[in-house]
Amino acid sequence: MGQIEQGEGRLYIAGEGKDLAEITYRLEEATGNWIVDHTFVSEELRGQGTAEKLVREVVEKAREAGVKIIPECPYAAKQFERHKEYSDVLSGDGSAS
């Protein structure tokens, strides 16, 4: 698995001239929260824990930025349910269910 890079509103892993995995988020203007809205992992990286690593990385970035996350993406929401240690960045306006 390649290194996680940061782009505008996304974290991604690139390789061979294309994105192999990404998690995207957008700023909710009214609250300053990040809305995690999409997770993608290519066939090459599936089954290696890549998506989970992307969620973990976006949680770390949110902690560094002092923002909360609303996990709209079903995969991210499931990770928030599984990992109670992410609750510090879970927005009270959103839910992980």
C-alpha positions in Angstrom: 0.0 0.0 0.0 1.3 3.5 -0.9 1.5 6.5 1.4 -1.6 8.5 2.3 -1.5 11.9 0.7 -3.7 15.0 1.4 -5.5 16.9 -1.3 -8.3 19.5 -1.3 -11.1 17.9 0.7 -9.6 14.4 0.5 -7.0 11.9 1.6 -5.8 9.5 -1.0 -3.4 6.9 -2.1 -2.1 7.2 -5.7 -0.2 4.8 -7.8 0.5 4.0 -11.4 -0.9 7.4 -12.4 -4.3 6.9 -10.8 -6.0 7.1 -7.4 -6.0 3.7 -5.7 -8.0 4.7 -2.7 -9.6 7.9 -1.3 -11.8 9.3 1.4 -13.5 12.6 0.7 -14.9 15.2 3.0 -16.4 18.7 2.7 -16.7 21.6 5.1 -20.1 22.3 6.6 -20.1 26.1 6.5 -22.6 26.7 9.4 -20.7 24.5 11.9 -17.2 24.1 10.6 -17.6 20.3 10.8 -16.2 18.0 8.2 -18.8 15.8 6.4 -17.1 12.5 5.3 -19.1 11.6 2.3 -17.2 9.0 0.3 -14.7 6.2 0.6 -13.2 4.3 -2.3 -10.7 1.5 -2.5 -9.6 0.0 -5.8 -9.5 -3.8 -6.4 -5.7 -3.7 -6.0 -5.9 -2.5 -2.4 -9.1 -4.2 -1.2 -8.8 -6.6 1.7 -5.7 -4.9 3.1 -7.4 -2.5 5.6 -6.9 0.4 3.4 -10.3 2.0 3.9 -9.9 1.7 7.7 -6.5 3.4 7.5 -8.1 6.3 5.5 -10.8 6.7 8.2 -8.2 6.7 10.9 -6.1 9.3 9.1 -9.1 11.6 8.6 -9.9 11.3 12.3 -6.3 12.3 13.1 -6.5 15.3 10.7 -9.7 16.4 12.3 -8.1 16.2 15.8 -5.2 18.3 14.6 -7.6 20.8 13.0 -9.9 20.9 16.1 -13.0 20.0 14.0 -15.8 17.4 14.4 -16.8 14.9 11.8 -20.2 13.9 10.5 -19.8 10.5 8.9 -22.4 10.4 6.0 -20.5 7.7 4.2 -21.8 4.3 5.3 -18.3 2.8 5.7 -17.1 5.7 7.8 -20.2 5.6 9.9 -19.6 1.9 10.6 -16.0 2.7 11.6 -17.2 5.3 14.0 -19.5 2.7 15.6 -16.7 0.1 15.9 -14.0 2.5 17.2 -15.3 4.3 20.2 -12.0 6.1 20.5 -13.1 8.2 17.6 -16.0 9.7 19.6 -14.0 12.8 20.5 -14.3 14.0 16.9 -17.9 12.7 16.2 -20.2 15.7 15.7 -23.1 16.0 18.1 -25.1 17.1 15.0 -24.4 13.8 13.1 -24.6 10.2 14.1 -22.5 7.2 13.3 -25.6 5.1 12.6 
